Amino acid sequence: MNPITVLLAEDHMIVREGLLALLKRESDIQIVGEAENGRQAVALAATLAPAVVVMDIAMPLLNGLEATRQILHATPTIRVLILSAHADDAYVEQAMALGAAGYLIKQTAAQVLAAAIRAVAEGRKVFSPSISKRRYHHQRKAKATGELPKKDAASLTSREMEVLQLIAEGKANKETASELNISIKTVEKHRQKVMEKLNIHDTASLTRYAISAGIIESSVQVTIL
């Protein structure tokens, strides 16, 4: 039986090395790559085509949610398992809307993570117990009241999300243009569009929004269905 190939996307080296050491003990799981930012995760997913990507959310250059969107757009067969310190409903629901296969909080024990990787590789959904319980209650309430799921009012495009993150990380237009391989004028157009969609018109407020949305950091047992 072929091992489950896994790409680890985590910007904190000590966490990434810990996950790597723990998962190497599993004979049926093979770590084929490591990414320290979202952009690298997207590139490695394209070249390595792992069965599962274990994805942090708050990462530099490109956050895990946007990386998830880009990975699944390019290769829908990859299963993305979010492993994050952020447990807020907004993060969970956005991740699932983007096509993530599951969502675990970082306090998850190593053996549970291994089981979760196996589960998502088999096509199942996986959540930390606290998240699963909240989702169950939200779904029951929505069904009872006829409430429709909330949509992201911002509706930023993939490129606009990238520009927003780089702005929030303090990158100047020239640096952003270089990072994204686009012109400064194009960066300025995206920046203006982001401000219009968010109704935010200064960099400090954009940064606060990015932090509250989990796009960047400020300082920066499971249920299987």
N, C-alpha and C positions, 0 to 999 in steps of 0.2 A: 504493500500500500504506500502510495506516495505521500510524503509529509505535507502538511499545510504550510504554504509559503507565506511569510509575514513581513511587512514593512513597518518599522517602528518610526513614527513621526512625533518627536518630543524635543523641545529646545533646551531643556535643562539636562546637562550631561549626566549628572549624578543619578537622576531619575531614569534616564535612558539606559545607562549602564546597569542599573539595578534590574530593570525590566528584561534587558538582554540576558543577564546572568540567570535570572529565574526561569525564563522561557527556554533557555538552552538545555535545561534539565528534562524538558518534555521531548521524548523521542519522536513524536509525530508532528512536531512543530519546528519549522526551519526559518530562522531569521535571515532574510536575503538582502536586507538593506536598512540603513538608518538615515533619517532626515532630521536636521536641526532647525528647519524652518519650513513654512508651508510651500514655498516655491520649489524647494528641493524635493519635498514630498510628491508634488505633482510630477516633476521631471522623472523621479525614480519610479513612480507608479507606472509611468508610460513605458519606461525601458525594461523594468523588471517584471511587470504584470503579476504582482503577488495575488494570492487568493484573498488575503485579508490585509487591510491597513489599520493599524492601531494608531489613532489620531488624537493628539492633544488639540485644544481649541486655541488658547492664547499663545501664538507663536509669532516671531518677527517676520517682516516682509510680506507674509500672506498668512492670515489666520486659518485655523483648522476648518472652520465652517466653509470658507470660500475655497480652500483646498479640496474639501470634500465635494463641493459642487463641481469643480473643474475635473477632478479625477473621475467621478461618476458620469459626467458628460462625455468624457473621452472613452471610458471603458466601463460600461454599466455592469459588467459581470463581477467587478471587484467589490468586495464587501468591506465597508468602512465601519469600524468599531470605535466610537468616541470614548476616550479615557481622559477625563477632565476633573479639575478641582471645582469647576462651576457646576452647580446642581440646580440652578434656577430653571423654572418651567420654560422661560423664554428661550434659553439655550437648547433645552431638550427638544422642544417642539420645532425649532428652526432646524436642528440637526436632522430630525426625522422627516421634516418636509423636504429636505434636500436629498433624502434617500439613504441616510445612515442606517446600518443594520442593527445598531444597538448603542446604548449609552451607559457607561459605568463611571462612578466617581472614583477618584484616585485612592481612596482608602481601601479599595477592593483588594482582597488577598490574592497572592500570586496564583494559587491553585484555582481560584474562581475566574481569574483572567484567562487562564489556559482553557478552562471549560467554556468560557464565553467565546473564545476564538474558534473552538471546535463547533460550537452551536451556530455561529453566524456563517461559518464555512459550509455548513449543511443547509443553510437557507432560513434559519430561524432568527427571531428577534430576541435581543437580550437587553435587560435593564437591571440596574441596581435596585434592590427591594424598595427603597424609599421612593425612587422615581416611578417604579411600576405601580406602587400604591396610589401615588398622586395622579398618574395618568388614568388609572382605572376610575377614580372618583370624578375626575374632570369629564371623562367620556360618558359616564352615567348621567352626570348633571346635564351635559350638552344634549344627550338623547332625550332626557325628560323635559327639558325646556325648549328644545328645538333650536338651541343656540348654534350658530354657525361658527366654524373655526376662525380665529382671528387671522388676518393677513398682514404681512409686513407693509405698512403704509409707505415706507421709504421706497421700496421696489428698486433698489439700486442694481445696476447691471454688474456683471462680474468685473469688468474693467473699472467701473466706478468704485466698487468695494476695494479694489487694489489701490487705487489712488487715495481713497479715504484713509486706508491704513497707513500708507507711507506719509501722508500729511500729518496724521496723528502721531507718528513716530518721529516727527520733527524734520523730515526730509524737505529740502527746498525743491522748487519745480525742476531745476536742472538735474538734481539727484534722482528725482522720481522719473524723469524722462529717460535717464540713463538706465535705471533699474528695469524699467518696463520696455525699453528699446522703442520709444515713441518720441515725437517732437515735443518741445516745451509748449508750443502753441496747443497741441492736443491735450497735454496735461492741464493747461489752463482751462480748456473747454470742459474737460471732465470735472475739474474742481468746481467750476461754476454750476454745472449740472447737479453735482452732489449737494451743493449749498441750496439750490432751488428746491430739490426734492425733499431735503430735510428741513427746509426753512430755517437754516442756520447760516449765519453770514460772517463768522469770524473763526480763525483757526483754533483759538482756545476752546470755543464752544464745540467745534468739531471733535477736538480731542476728548472733551468730556463725554460727548456722545459715543465715541469709539470705545471708551473705557466702560461705560454703562451697558453697551451692547455686547461686551465681551470680545471686541475686535482686537484690542490690545489690553495688556495688564497695566494697572495703575502704577506699580513699581515692580512692578510686576511679580457576602453571599448574594446570588443573582436570580432574577426571574427569567426563565426561558419560555418563549411562546412558540 
